[in-house]
Amino acid sequence: MVLVVILNISGAATGWSSEQSINEPVAIFWHNGRELKALTILVMRADGSKAVIGTVPVFAYYASHRGGPGSRGLPQTVGEMFAAQGRTAVLTAVSTYLGLPLSKYVAIEQKAFASMSELVGPTTINGKEITMATAFEQTRLGIRHDDQQVVRAFSAKLRQPEEWWKLPRLAYLLIGAVDTNLTMQELWQYYSLYRQIGPERTYKEAVQGKDFYIDGVKYRAISPREWQEFFPRLLK
């Protein structure tokens, strides 16, 4: 959801579009300092027919590892790896797990996202008003499961003419708050392709595996096959 909002802001704020599109996967880190709150990966078909937002649970680990530097003798979870080794290590590992050429990223701090959410304001989903920050936090905690509906609702909101006055301020917040190795031209190109796809053909799903708890702490063991088949299945 974070990158979808960013794509709408960056494209709409400039009014620029390009006939050239790029579709390299992009990892989106949502974090509070060294605590990784969420990791999602956007993959779009080059023909503009579908976009997939894959969620990598921060409590997940690569199940073929028999042990390692993670807690309780388990392999490192994605969240533990981010805290101990940083973003680059996570990009390299998850790229290998998923079999994706993953080098592009967008990282946004929790406080910055809260500011953007406040400026965008609430929208109505199923008769109830909700903000981006609240919806994202509820999704992260497993309280709500209507990810696609949330993405579509806020994407549609930002496209309304009465919301356009917010775009310059949102663009300012975006530039100052987001850490990314995407150039502005690349952001515009992603926006152009995403605009062609639209929220109606954007699908979101988490990488599945075997969930279990140790002392009240949740883990997800994801097998090599489940990692490798995740995006090919969704992009069919």
VEXLOVEX-316313 format. One record per atom (N, C-alpha, C): residue number from 1; residue in three letters; x, y, z. Coordinates in pm, whole numbers. Example, Ala and Ser with C-alpha at 12.3 -4.5 7.8 and 13.67 -1.06 7.14 Angstrom:
<gunus>
[1,ALA,[1319,-569,780]]
[1,ALA,[1230,-450,780]]
[1,ALA,[1320,-330,780]]
[2,SER,[1285,-225,708]]
[2,SER,[1367,-106,714]]
[2,SER,[1290,3,787]]
</gunus>
This chain:
<gunus>
[1,MET,[82,-120,0]]
[1,MET,[0,0,0]]
[1,MET,[86,126,0]]
[2,VAL,[201,121,70]]
[2,VAL,[288,239,77]]
[2,VAL,[336,279,-61]]
[3,LEU,[386,182,-139]]
[3,LEU,[439,218,-271]]
[3,LEU,[329,263,-365]]
[4,VAL,[211,203,-354]]
[4,VAL,[98,247,-438]]
[4,VAL,[69,394,-415]]
[5,VAL,[69,436,-288]]
[5,VAL,[48,577,-256]]
[5,VAL,[160,662,-313]]
[6,ILE,[284,617,-298]]
[6,ILE,[399,693,-348]]
[6,ILE,[391,708,-500]]
[7,LEU,[354,600,-569]]
[7,LEU,[342,607,-715]]
[7,LEU,[237,708,-757]]
[8,ASN,[125,710,-687]]
[8,ASN,[20,807,-719]]
[8,ASN,[66,950,-693]]
[9,ILE,[136,972,-582]]
[9,ILE,[184,1105,-548]]
[9,ILE,[287,1153,-649]]
[10,SER,[387,1069,-676]]
[10,SER,[496,1112,-763]]
[10,SER,[449,1138,-905]]
[11,GLY,[357,1054,-954]]
[11,GLY,[307,1074,-1089]]
[11,GLY,[211,1190,-1100]]
[12,ALA,[116,1196,-1008]]
[12,ALA,[14,1300,-1015]]
[12,ALA,[71,1437,-985]]
[13,ALA,[169,1446,-898]]
[13,ALA,[224,1575,-859]]
[13,ALA,[299,1640,-974]]
[14,THR,[353,1559,-1065]]
[14,THR,[431,1614,-1175]]
[14,THR,[349,1627,-1303]]
[15,GLY,[248,1541,-1314]]
[15,GLY,[169,1540,-1437]]
[15,GLY,[245,1482,-1554]]
[16,TRP,[356,1417,-1527]]
[16,TRP,[442,1363,-1631]]
[16,TRP,[408,1219,-1657]]
[17,SER,[409,1179,-1783]]
[17,SER,[395,1038,-1815]]
[17,SER,[493,1004,-1925]]
[18,SER,[525,876,-1934]]
[18,SER,[625,834,-2032]]
[18,SER,[574,715,-2110]]
[19,GLU,[611,708,-2237]]
[19,GLU,[575,592,-2316]]
[19,GLU,[662,473,-2277]]
[20,GLN,[777,501,-2214]]
[20,GLN,[867,395,-2174]]
[20,GLN,[830,349,-2033]]
[21,SER,[825,219,-2010]]
[21,SER,[793,166,-1879]]
[21,SER,[901,69,-1834]]
[22,ILE,[916,56,-1703]]
[22,ILE,[1007,-43,-1647]]
[22,ILE,[927,-127,-1549]]
[23,ASN,[969,-251,-1532]]
[23,ASN,[891,-339,-1445]]
[23,ASN,[979,-424,-1354]]
[24,GLU,[1097,-374,-1320]]
[24,GLU,[1183,-445,-1225]]
[24,GLU,[1115,-444,-1088]]
[25,PRO,[1118,-558,-1016]]
[25,PRO,[1055,-562,-883]]
[25,PRO,[1113,-456,-790]]
[26,VAL,[1028,-406,-700]]
[26,VAL,[1069,-305,-602]]
[26,VAL,[1031,-353,-462]]
[27,ALA,[1126,-347,-370]]
[27,ALA,[1100,-382,-230]]
[27,ALA,[1066,-256,-152]]
[28,ILE,[962,-265,-69]]
[28,ILE,[919,-150,11]]
[28,ILE,[935,-186,159]]
[29,PHE,[1022,-114,227]]
[29,PHE,[1047,-135,369]]
[29,PHE,[971,-28,449]]
[30,TRP,[891,-72,545]]
[30,TRP,[825,20,638]]
[30,TRP,[885,-10,774]]
[31,HIS,[953,88,835]]
[31,HIS,[1030,58,955]]
[31,HIS,[1025,171,1055]]
[32,ASN,[1058,136,1177]]
[32,ASN,[1073,232,1286]]
[32,ASN,[1214,216,1339]]
[33,GLY,[1308,292,1281]]
[33,GLY,[1449,272,1314]]
[33,GLY,[1495,137,1264]]
[34,ARG,[1548,54,1354]]
[34,ARG,[1598,-78,1318]]
[34,ARG,[1490,-185,1326]]
[35,GLU,[1369,-145,1363]]
[35,GLU,[1258,-241,1368]]
[35,GLU,[1185,-241,1235]]
[36,LEU,[1186,-354,1168]]
[36,LEU,[1114,-367,1042]]
[36,LEU,[967,-397,1072]]
[37,LYS,[881,-307,1029]]
[37,LYS,[738,-323,1053]]
[37,LYS,[672,-406,944]]
[38,ALA,[715,-387,820]]
[38,ALA,[656,-462,709]]
[38,ALA,[749,-456,589]]
[39,LEU,[745,-561,508]]
[39,LEU,[821,-567,383]]
[39,LEU,[729,-618,274]]
[40,THR,[711,-538,171]]
[40,THR,[630,-579,57]]
[40,THR,[711,-562,-71]]
[41,ILE,[674,-638,-171]]
[41,ILE,[746,-635,-299]]
[41,ILE,[644,-618,-411]]
[42,LEU,[666,-516,-492]]
[42,LEU,[578,-489,-606]]
[42,LEU,[638,-546,-733]]
[43,VAL,[559,-628,-801]]
[43,VAL,[598,-683,-930]]
[43,VAL,[485,-653,-1028]]
[44,MET,[519,-596,-1143]]
[44,MET,[418,-565,-1245]]
[44,MET,[452,-634,-1376]]
[45,ARG,[351,-687,-1441]]
[45,ARG,[373,-744,-1574]]
[45,ARG,[411,-633,-1671]]
[46,ALA,[505,-662,-1757]]
[46,ALA,[553,-560,-1851]]
[46,ALA,[445,-517,-1949]]
[47,ASP,[346,-605,-1974]]
[47,ASP,[240,-569,-2068]]
[47,ASP,[129,-488,-2002]]
[48,GLY,[146,-457,-1871]]
[48,GLY,[48,-373,-1802]]
[48,GLY,[-82,-442,-1769]]
[49,SER,[-83,-575,-1763]]
[49,SER,[-207,-648,-1739]]
[49,SER,[-232,-680,-1592]]
[50,LYS,[-129,-675,-1508]]
[50,LYS,[-148,-713,-1368]]
[50,LYS,[-32,-662,-1283]]
[51,ALA,[-64,-627,-1157]]
[51,ALA,[37,-593,-1057]]
[51,ALA,[15,-681,-935]]
[52,VAL,[124,-728,-876]]
[52,VAL,[116,-810,-756]]
[52,VAL,[199,-744,-646]]
[53,ILE,[137,-726,-530]]
[53,ILE,[207,-676,-413]]
[53,ILE,[222,-793,-317]]
[54,GLY,[343,-847,-309]]
[54,GLY,[369,-962,-224]]
[54,GLY,[421,-918,-88]]
[55,THR,[359,-968,18]]
[55,THR,[402,-935,153]]
[55,THR,[493,-1046,206]]
[56,VAL,[611,-1006,253]]
[56,VAL,[704,-1099,316]]
[56,VAL,[692,-1078,467]]
[57,PRO,[633,-1171,541]]
[57,PRO,[615,-1151,685]]
[57,PRO,[749,-1131,756]]
[58,VAL,[755,-1035,845]]
[58,VAL,[880,-1007,916]]
[58,VAL,[917,-1121,1010]]
[59,PHE,[820,-1206,1046]]
[59,PHE,[846,-1318,1136]]
[59,PHE,[875,-1447,1060]]
[60,ALA,[895,-1437,928]]
[60,ALA,[920,-1554,845]]
[60,ALA,[1069,-1583,833]]
[61,TYR,[1100,-1711,806]]
[61,TYR,[1240,-1748,780]]
[61,TYR,[1244,-1856,673]]
[62,TYR,[1364,-1876,618]]
[62,TYR,[1386,-1974,511]]
[62,TYR,[1400,-2111,575]]
[63,ALA,[1303,-2198,552]]
[63,ALA,[1289,-2320,631]]
[63,ALA,[1394,-2426,603]]
[64,SER,[1472,-2415,497]]
[64,SER,[1573,-2518,471]]
[64,SER,[1696,-2498,560]]
[65,HIS,[1709,-2382,623]]
[65,HIS,[1819,-2360,716]]
[65,HIS,[1790,-2435,846]]
[66,ARG,[1888,-2505,900]]
[66,ARG,[1865,-2586,1019]]
[66,ARG,[1890,-2511,1149]]
[67,GLY,[1934,-2393,1140]]
[67,GLY,[1963,-2315,1259]]
[67,GLY,[2046,-2195,1220]]
[68,GLY,[2081,-2113,1316]]
[68,GLY,[2161,-1997,1282]]
[68,GLY,[2153,-1891,1389]]
[69,PRO,[2181,-1768,1349]]
[69,PRO,[2189,-1660,1447]]
[69,PRO,[2055,-1604,1492]]
[70,GLY,[1944,-1666,1450]]
[70,GLY,[1813,-1618,1495]]
[70,GLY,[1785,-1657,1639]]
[71,SER,[1673,-1611,1691]]
[71,SER,[1637,-1640,1829]]
[71,SER,[1594,-1786,1844]]
[72,ARG,[1612,-1841,1963]]
[72,ARG,[1569,-1976,2000]]
[72,ARG,[1628,-2083,1910]]
[73,GLY,[1747,-2058,1858]]
[73,GLY,[1815,-2157,1777]]
[73,GLY,[1761,-2171,1636]]
[74,LEU,[1662,-2088,1597]]
[74,LEU,[1606,-2094,1463]]
[74,LEU,[1690,-2009,1368]]
[75,PRO,[1671,-2027,1236]]
[75,PRO,[1732,-1934,1142]]
[75,PRO,[1681,-1792,1167]]
[76,GLN,[1755,-1694,1121]]
[76,GLN,[1711,-1556,1136]]
[76,GLN,[1580,-1532,1062]]
[77,THR,[1486,-1466,1127]]
[77,THR,[1367,-1419,1057]]
[77,THR,[1406,-1297,975]]
[78,VAL,[1317,-1257,886]]
[78,VAL,[1342,-1138,805]]
[78,VAL,[1359,-1015,894]]
[79,GLY,[1276,-1005,996]]
[79,GLY,[1287,-891,1088]]
[79,GLY,[1416,-891,1166]]
[80,GLU,[1460,-1008,1212]]
[80,GLU,[1587,-1017,1286]]
[80,GLU,[1705,-982,1197]]
[81,MET,[1699,-1023,1072]]
[81,MET,[1806,-992,977]]
[81,MET,[1815,-842,953]]
[82,PHE,[1699,-776,940]]
[82,PHE,[1698,-631,920]]
[82,PHE,[1760,-559,1040]]
[83,ALA,[1724,-601,1161]]
[83,ALA,[1775,-537,1282]]
[83,ALA,[1925,-557,1299]]
[84,ALA,[1974,-676,1261]]
[84,ALA,[2115,-709,1284]]
[84,ALA,[2206,-666,1170]]
[85,GLN,[2156,-678,1046]]
[85,GLN,[2244,-659,930]]
[85,GLN,[2200,-549,835]]
[86,GLY,[2076,-502,848]]
[86,GLY,[2033,-391,766]]
[86,GLY,[1962,-430,638]]
[87,ARG,[1923,-326,566]]
[87,ARG,[1841,-341,445]]
[87,ARG,[1910,-421,335]]
[88,THR,[2037,-397,311]]
[88,THR,[2107,-463,201]]
[88,THR,[2108,-614,219]]
[89,ALA,[2131,-660,341]]
[89,ALA,[2132,-804,368]]
[89,ALA,[1996,-865,342]]
[90,VAL,[1890,-795,380]]
[90,VAL,[1754,-845,357]]
[90,VAL,[1724,-850,208]]
[91,LEU,[1761,-746,134]]
[91,LEU,[1739,-745,-11]]
[91,LEU,[1807,-864,-78]]
[92,THR,[1932,-890,-40]]
[92,THR,[2008,-1000,-100]]
[92,THR,[1945,-1134,-66]]
[93,ALA,[1909,-1153,60]]
[93,ALA,[1852,-1281,103]]
[93,ALA,[1716,-1307,40]]
[94,VAL,[1627,-1209,47]]
[94,VAL,[1492,-1227,-4]]
[94,VAL,[1493,-1243,-157]]
[95,SER,[1585,-1174,-223]]
[95,SER,[1600,-1191,-368]]
[95,SER,[1634,-1336,-401]]
[96,THR,[1723,-1396,-322]]
[96,THR,[1761,-1536,-342]]
[96,THR,[1645,-1629,-310]]
[97,TYR,[1577,-1603,-199]]
[97,TYR,[1465,-1688,-158]]
[97,TYR,[1358,-1693,-267]]
[98,LEU,[1321,-1574,-320]]
[98,LEU,[1211,-1564,-415]]
[98,LEU,[1253,-1589,-560]]
[99,GLY,[1383,-1587,-587]]
[99,GLY,[1429,-1601,-724]]
[99,GLY,[1400,-1480,-808]]
[100,LEU,[1402,-1360,-744]]
[100,LEU,[1376,-1234,-812]]
[100,LEU,[1502,-1150,-820]]
[101,PRO,[1523,-1076,-930]]
[101,PRO,[1636,-982,-938]]
[101,PRO,[1603,-856,-859]]
[102,LEU,[1615,-864,-727]]
[102,LEU,[1566,-759,-639]]
[102,LEU,[1679,-668,-594]]
[103,SER,[1682,-546,-649]]
[103,SER,[1782,-448,-609]]
[103,SER,[1722,-310,-581]]
[104,LYS,[1606,-282,-637]]
[104,LYS,[1540,-153,-616]]
[104,LYS,[1461,-155,-486]]
[105,TYR,[1464,-42,-416]]
[105,TYR,[1393,-37,-289]]
[105,TYR,[1339,102,-261]]
[106,VAL,[1238,105,-175]]
[106,VAL,[1185,228,-116]]
[106,VAL,[1172,200,33]]
[107,ALA,[1229,286,116]]
[107,ALA,[1222,270,261]]
[107,ALA,[1158,394,322]]
[108,ILE,[1060,373,407]]
[108,ILE,[992,486,468]]
[108,ILE,[977,463,617]]
[109,GLU,[1008,567,694]]
[109,GLU,[996,563,839]]
[109,GLU,[851,573,882]]
[110,GLN,[818,509,993]]
[110,GLN,[682,509,1044]]
[110,GLN,[629,651,1066]]
[111,LYS,[713,738,1124]]
[111,LYS,[669,875,1154]]
[111,LYS,[634,950,1025]]
[112,ALA,[714,930,921]]
[112,ALA,[689,997,794]]
[112,ALA,[560,947,731]]
[113,PHE,[536,817,738]]
[113,PHE,[413,762,682]]
[113,PHE,[292,816,757]]
[114,ALA,[305,833,887]]
[114,ALA,[195,888,967]]
[114,ALA,[161,1030,922]]
[115,SER,[265,1109,889]]
[115,SER,[243,1247,842]]
[115,SER,[171,1247,708]]
[116,MET,[211,1157,619]]
[116,MET,[147,1147,489]]
[116,MET,[1,1103,504]]
[117,SER,[-21,1008,594]]
[117,SER,[-157,959,619]]
[117,SER,[-246,1070,671]]
[118,GLU,[-191,1152,761]]
[118,GLU,[-269,1263,818]]
[118,GLU,[-309,1363,711]]
[119,LEU,[-217,1391,619]]
[119,LEU,[-246,1487,513]]
[119,LEU,[-349,1431,415]]
[120,VAL,[-334,1304,377]]
[120,VAL,[-429,1243,283]]
[120,VAL,[-569,1240,343]]
[121,GLY,[-576,1212,474]]
[121,GLY,[-706,1208,540]]
[121,GLY,[-773,1073,524]]
[122,PRO,[-886,1055,589]]
[122,PRO,[-954,925,585]]
[122,PRO,[-1033,905,457]]
[123,THR,[-1063,781,431]]
[123,THR,[-1157,745,325]]
[123,THR,[-1256,646,384]]
[124,THR,[-1362,618,313]]
[124,THR,[-1466,529,363]]
[124,THR,[-1456,392,297]]
[125,ILE,[-1446,289,381]]
[125,ILE,[-1441,152,334]]
[125,ILE,[-1548,74,409]]
[126,ASN,[-1640,16,335]]
[126,ASN,[-1751,-59,395]]
[126,ASN,[-1829,25,496]]
[127,GLY,[-1850,152,462]]
[127,GLY,[-1930,239,546]]
[127,GLY,[-1858,297,667]]
[128,LYS,[-1727,271,681]]
[128,LYS,[-1652,321,795]]
[128,LYS,[-1532,403,749]]
[129,GLU,[-1510,518,814]]
[129,GLU,[-1394,600,782]]
[129,GLU,[-1269,541,845]]
[130,ILE,[-1160,545,768]]
[130,ILE,[-1034,493,818]]
[130,ILE,[-918,566,749]]
[131,THR,[-807,583,820]]
[131,THR,[-689,647,763]]
[131,THR,[-595,541,706]]
[132,MET,[-501,585,623]]
[132,MET,[-402,493,567]]
[132,MET,[-322,428,678]]
[133,ALA,[-277,508,775]]
[133,ALA,[-193,455,883]]
[133,ALA,[-265,348,964]]
[134,THR,[-392,374,996]]
[134,THR,[-469,277,1073]]
[134,THR,[-493,150,993]]
[135,ALA,[-529,166,866]]
[135,ALA,[-554,50,781]]
[135,ALA,[-428,-35,766]]
[136,PHE,[-314,33,748]]
[136,PHE,[-189,-40,730]]
[136,PHE,[-151,-115,857]]
[137,GLU,[-167,-49,972]]
[137,GLU,[-133,-113,1099]]
[137,GLU,[-226,-231,1128]]
[138,GLN,[-354,-216,1099]]
[138,GLN,[-448,-326,1120]]
[138,GLN,[-417,-444,1028]]
[139,THR,[-376,-414,905]]
[139,THR,[-338,-520,812]]
[139,THR,[-213,-592,862]]
[140,ARG,[-115,-514,908]]
[140,ARG,[10,-572,957]]
[140,ARG,[-13,-665,1076]]
[141,LEU,[-109,-629,1161]]
[141,LEU,[-138,-707,1280]]
[141,LEU,[-236,-821,1255]]
[142,GLY,[-286,-830,1131]]
[142,GLY,[-378,-937,1097]]
[142,GLY,[-521,-911,1140]]
[143,ILE,[-553,-785,1174]]
[143,ILE,[-688,-750,1218]]
[143,ILE,[-782,-739,1099]]
[144,ARG,[-732,-686,987]]
[144,ARG,[-814,-675,868]]
[144,ARG,[-748,-749,753]]
[145,HIS,[-831,-794,659]]
[145,HIS,[-781,-878,550]]
[145,HIS,[-833,-831,414]]
[146,ASP,[-866,-702,405]]
[146,ASP,[-919,-647,279]]
[146,ASP,[-815,-559,211]]
[147,ASP,[-693,-610,199]]
[147,ASP,[-581,-532,146]]
[147,ASP,[-613,-469,11]]
[148,GLN,[-669,-549,-79]]
[148,GLN,[-696,-500,-214]]
[148,GLN,[-796,-385,-210]]
[149,GLN,[-896,-398,-126]]
[149,GLN,[-998,-294,-116]]
[149,GLN,[-938,-165,-60]]
[150,VAL,[-848,-178,37]]
[150,VAL,[-782,-61,96]]
[150,VAL,[-695,10,-9]]
[151,VAL,[-615,-68,-81]]
[151,VAL,[-529,-10,-185]]
[151,VAL,[-613,64,-289]]
[152,ARG,[-721,2,-333]]
[152,ARG,[-805,63,-435]]
[152,ARG,[-874,189,-384]]
[153,ALA,[-917,186,-258]]
[153,ALA,[-988,301,-202]]
[153,ALA,[-899,424,-194]]
[154,PHE,[-776,408,-143]]
[154,PHE,[-688,524,-129]]
[154,PHE,[-629,568,-263]]
[155,SER,[-607,473,-354]]
[155,SER,[-562,511,-488]]
[155,SER,[-669,595,-557]]
[156,ALA,[-794,552,-545]]
[156,ALA,[-905,626,-606]]
[156,ALA,[-920,763,-542]]
[157,LYS,[-902,771,-411]]
[157,LYS,[-914,900,-341]]
[157,LYS,[-813,1001,-394]]
[158,LEU,[-689,958,-414]]
[158,LEU,[-585,1050,-460]]
[158,LEU,[-606,1094,-604]]
[159,ARG,[-690,1025,-677]]
[159,ARG,[-716,1062,-816]]
[159,ARG,[-831,1162,-829]]
[160,GLN,[-899,1190,-720]]
[160,GLN,[-1012,1283,-724]]
[160,GLN,[-964,1427,-735]]
[161,PRO,[-1023,1509,-823]]
[161,PRO,[-979,1649,-841]]
[161,PRO,[-978,1729,-711]]
[162,GLU,[-1072,1703,-621]]
[162,GLU,[-1076,1779,-496]]
[162,GLU,[-959,1746,-403]]
[163,GLU,[-884,1640,-435]]
[163,GLU,[-768,1602,-352]]
[163,GLU,[-638,1658,-409]]
[164,TRP,[-641,1716,-526]]
[164,TRP,[-518,1754,-594]]
[164,TRP,[-440,1863,-520]]
[165,TRP,[-510,1946,-441]]
[165,TRP,[-440,2053,-370]]
[165,TRP,[-340,1997,-269]]
[166,LYS,[-357,1871,-231]]
[166,LYS,[-267,1808,-133]]
[166,LYS,[-137,1759,-196]]
[167,LEU,[-138,1744,-327]]
[167,LEU,[-26,1678,-393]]
[167,LEU,[109,1748,-376]]
[168,PRO,[118,1883,-387]]
[168,PRO,[250,1946,-366]]
[168,PRO,[307,1917,-227]]
[169,ARG,[224,1925,-123]]
[169,ARG,[270,1897,12]]
[169,ARG,[309,1750,28]]
[170,LEU,[229,1661,-31]]
[170,LEU,[262,1519,-26]]
[170,LEU,[394,1491,-97]]
[171,ALA,[416,1557,-211]]
[171,ALA,[542,1541,-282]]
[171,ALA,[659,1588,-198]]
[172,TYR,[640,1700,-125]]
[172,TYR,[745,1752,-37]]
[172,TYR,[776,1650,74]]
[173,LEU,[672,1595,136]]
[173,LEU,[692,1495,241]]
[173,LEU,[761,1371,184]]
[174,LEU,[722,1335,64]]
[174,LEU,[779,1217,-1]]
[174,LEU,[929,1233,-22]]
[175,ILE,[969,1347,-76]]
[175,ILE,[1111,1370,-105]]
[175,ILE,[1194,1371,22]]
[176,GLY,[1140,1432,128]]
[176,GLY,[1216,1444,251]]
[176,GLY,[1214,1321,339]]
[177,ALA,[1114,1235,323]]
[177,ALA,[1095,1126,418]]
[177,ALA,[1129,988,364]]
[178,VAL,[1138,974,232]]
[178,VAL,[1156,843,173]]
[178,VAL,[1300,823,128]]
[179,ASP,[1357,710,166]]
[179,ASP,[1490,671,121]]
[179,ASP,[1472,568,10]]
[180,THR,[1527,597,-107]]
[180,THR,[1511,506,-221]]
[180,THR,[1630,517,-315]]
[181,ASN,[1656,410,-388]]
[181,ASN,[1758,416,-493]]
[181,ASN,[1694,428,-631]]
[182,LEU,[1562,456,-634]]
[182,LEU,[1493,488,-759]]
[182,LEU,[1512,636,-791]]
[183,THR,[1541,665,-915]]
[183,THR,[1547,804,-956]]
[183,THR,[1405,857,-976]]
[184,MET,[1390,988,-985]]
[184,MET,[1258,1044,-1010]]
[184,MET,[1203,995,-1143]]
[185,GLN,[1290,982,-1243]]
[185,GLN,[1243,933,-1372]]
[185,GLN,[1190,790,-1359]]
[186,GLU,[1260,707,-1281]]
[186,GLU,[1214,570,-1261]]
[186,GLU,[1081,567,-1187]]
[187,LEU,[1066,652,-1086]]
[187,LEU,[938,660,-1015]]
[187,LEU,[826,697,-1113]]
[188,TRP,[854,792,-1200]]
[188,TRP,[753,833,-1299]]
[188,TRP,[720,717,-1393]]
[189,GLN,[822,641,-1431]]
[189,GLN,[799,528,-1521]]
[189,GLN,[716,418,-1452]]
[190,TYR,[746,392,-1326]]
[190,TYR,[665,297,-1250]]
[190,TYR,[521,347,-1240]]
[191,TYR,[506,477,-1215]]
[191,TYR,[372,534,-1206]]
[191,TYR,[296,516,-1337]]
[192,SER,[365,537,-1450]]
[192,SER,[301,524,-1580]]
[192,SER,[250,383,-1601]]
[193,LEU,[332,284,-1564]]
[193,LEU,[291,145,-1580]]
[193,LEU,[180,110,-1481]]
[194,TYR,[193,157,-1356]]
[194,TYR,[90,127,-1258]]
[194,TYR,[-44,191,-1295]]
[195,ARG,[-38,312,-1350]]
[195,ARG,[-161,380,-1393]]
[195,ARG,[-230,300,-1502]]
[196,GLN,[-151,239,-1590]]
[196,GLN,[-208,155,-1696]]
[196,GLN,[-276,32,-1635]]
[197,ILE,[-216,-26,-1532]]
[197,ILE,[-271,-145,-1468]]
[197,ILE,[-395,-110,-1385]]
[198,GLY,[-380,-10,-1298]]
[198,GLY,[-492,34,-1216]]
[198,GLY,[-513,-52,-1093]]
[199,PRO,[-580,2,-991]]
[199,PRO,[-603,-72,-867]]
[199,PRO,[-691,-195,-884]]
[200,GLU,[-775,-195,-988]]
[200,GLU,[-865,-309,-1007]]
[200,GLU,[-790,-435,-1047]]
[201,ARG,[-671,-419,-1103]]
[201,ARG,[-590,-535,-1143]]
[201,ARG,[-464,-546,-1057]]
[202,THR,[-471,-494,-935]]
[202,THR,[-362,-505,-839]]
[202,THR,[-402,-605,-732]]
[203,TYR,[-317,-703,-709]]
[203,TYR,[-348,-811,-615]]
[203,TYR,[-241,-815,-505]]
[204,LYS,[-285,-839,-382]]
[204,LYS,[-193,-845,-270]]
[204,LYS,[-212,-975,-194]]
[205,GLU,[-100,-1039,-160]]
[205,GLU,[-104,-1165,-87]]
[205,GLU,[27,-1183,-13]]
[206,ALA,[24,-1251,100]]
[206,ALA,[145,-1280,177]]
[206,ALA,[202,-1415,137]]
[207,VAL,[335,-1427,147]]
[207,VAL,[400,-1556,125]]
[207,VAL,[356,-1650,237]]
[208,GLN,[303,-1765,198]]
[208,GLN,[248,-1858,297]]
[208,GLN,[353,-1959,344]]
[209,GLY,[325,-2017,460]]
[209,GLY,[413,-2117,517]]
[209,GLY,[347,-2179,639]]
[210,LYS,[427,-2240,726]]
[210,LYS,[376,-2303,846]]
[210,LYS,[397,-2211,965]]
[211,ASP,[287,-2164,1024]]
[211,ASP,[295,-2074,1140]]
[211,ASP,[300,-2154,1270]]
[212,PHE,[379,-2104,1364]]
[212,PHE,[383,-2165,1497]]
[212,PHE,[429,-2059,1596]]
[213,TYR,[411,-2090,1724]]
[213,TYR,[446,-1996,1831]]
[213,TYR,[543,-2062,1928]]
[214,ILE,[638,-1983,1975]]
[214,ILE,[727,-2025,2084]]
[214,ILE,[723,-1915,2189]]
[215,ASP,[678,-1950,2309]]
[215,ASP,[667,-1853,2418]]
[215,ASP,[588,-1729,2375]]
[216,GLY,[482,-1752,2298]]
[216,GLY,[395,-1643,2256]]
[216,GLY,[445,-1563,2138]]
[217,VAL,[561,-1598,2083]]
[217,VAL,[618,-1526,1969]]
[217,VAL,[588,-1605,1841]]
[218,LYS,[535,-1536,1740]]
[218,LYS,[494,-1601,1616]]
[218,LYS,[609,-1614,1518]]
[219,TYR,[616,-1730,1452]]
[219,TYR,[713,-1755,1346]]
[219,TYR,[640,-1816,1226]]
[220,ARG,[699,-1799,1108]]
[220,ARG,[648,-1865,988]]
[220,ARG,[764,-1931,915]]
[221,ALA,[759,-2062,906]]
[221,ALA,[860,-2138,832]]
[221,ALA,[813,-2150,688]]
[222,ILE,[890,-2094,595]]
[222,ILE,[853,-2096,454]]
[222,ILE,[954,-2183,379]]
[223,SER,[906,-2286,314]]
[223,SER,[995,-2379,243]]
[223,SER,[1051,-2315,117]]
[224,PRO,[1164,-2368,67]]
[224,PRO,[1220,-2315,-59]]
[224,PRO,[1118,-2317,-173]]
[225,ARG,[1037,-2422,-181]]
[225,ARG,[938,-2431,-288]]
[225,ARG,[832,-2321,-275]]
[226,GLU,[787,-2295,-152]]
[226,GLU,[686,-2191,-132]]
[226,GLU,[741,-2053,-167]]
[227,TRP,[867,-2027,-136]]
[227,TRP,[930,-1901,-176]]
[227,TRP,[934,-1888,-328]]
[228,GLN,[988,-1992,-393]]
[228,GLN,[1015,-1984,-536]]
[228,GLN,[889,-1980,-621]]
[229,GLU,[780,-2041,-574]]
[229,GLU,[658,-2049,-655]]
[229,GLU,[563,-1933,-630]]
[230,PHE,[594,-1848,-533]]
[230,PHE,[500,-1745,-491]]
[230,PHE,[463,-1648,-605]]
[231,PHE,[559,-1575,-660]]
[231,PHE,[528,-1477,-763]]
[231,PHE,[487,-1539,-897]]
[232,PRO,[552,-1647,-943]]
[232,PRO,[505,-1709,-1068]]
[232,PRO,[359,-1750,-1062]]
[233,ARG,[313,-1801,-947]]
[233,ARG,[173,-1840,-934]]
[233,ARG,[80,-1720,-943]]
[234,LEU,[115,-1610,-876]]
[234,LEU,[28,-1494,-874]]
[234,LEU,[29,-1416,-1006]]
[235,LEU,[137,-1426,-1080]]
[235,LEU,[149,-1350,-1204]]
[235,LEU,[94,-1424,-1326]]
[236,LYS,[42,-1543,-1305]]
[236,LYS,[-14,-1620,-1417]]
[236,LYS,[-131,-1545,-1481]]
</gunus>
